Structure formats: C-alpha cells, structure tokens
Amino acid sequence: MQAEPLSLVFTQLLSVSEVPDDWKRAVIVPVIKKGAVSYISNYMYRPISLTCVVSKIMERIISRQIFDHLLTNNLFYPEQHGFIRHVLTCLKV
C-alpha cells in the first residue's frame, strides 16, 4: 500500500479544487544543443522544464481517467487519430 499516502493527498486536493503553489512552478534548465559549453548560443532552443514529480503523477492519473472516459463513451470523432494508441494516422486508400 505504498500508493495510499499519495491517494489520500490527491483526494484531499481534488475535494478542495486546489494544488500547492510549488506544484505549479517549474525550473527551466538550458541544455546544450551542440558545441562548446562556453558559448551561450549553443544552449538555444533546448530548455528542459523540471516540475514537481508528485504533480506529474497526479496529472498522469487525471489525464488517463479523462481519456478512458472519452474512449469508453465513444466521445472521439471517428476522424480523431492523434494521440490515440493503436490507431494509425495514415490516410486510408
């Protein structure tokens, strides 16, 4: 029952419709693209956003529940392929 403490926290947060402010913050870390570390231009366009792990877990659980609800209740358009597992996105000929 290692997930029980997190489950209790998530349930409480959902009941009051709030999440801690720290969960909403991210630390942006530049990652080197290529070349020398000493040139700032080598860090452009590769930022990594480090967010709270617990908030990521909660987000994943909620998004999975929403997705399953949409899928189970057939609420996706037939033309909807993107982001649905095991559905091809290529055109049928």
C-alpha positions, 0 to 999 in steps of 0.5 A: 500500500505504498500508493495510499499516502499519495491517494489520500493527498490527491483526494484531499486536493481534488475535494478542495479544487486546489494544488500547492503553489510549488506544484505549479512552478517549474525550473527551466534548465538550458541544455546544450544543443551542440558545441562548446559549453562556453558559448551561450548560443549553443544552449538555444532552443533546448530548455528542459522544464523540471516540475514537481514529480508528485504533480506529474503523477497526479496529472498522469492519473487525471489525464488517463481517467479523462481519456478512458472516459472519452474512449469508453463513451465513444466521445472521439470523432471517428476522424480523431487519430492523434494521440490515440494508441493503436490507431494509425494516422495514415490516410486510408486508400 
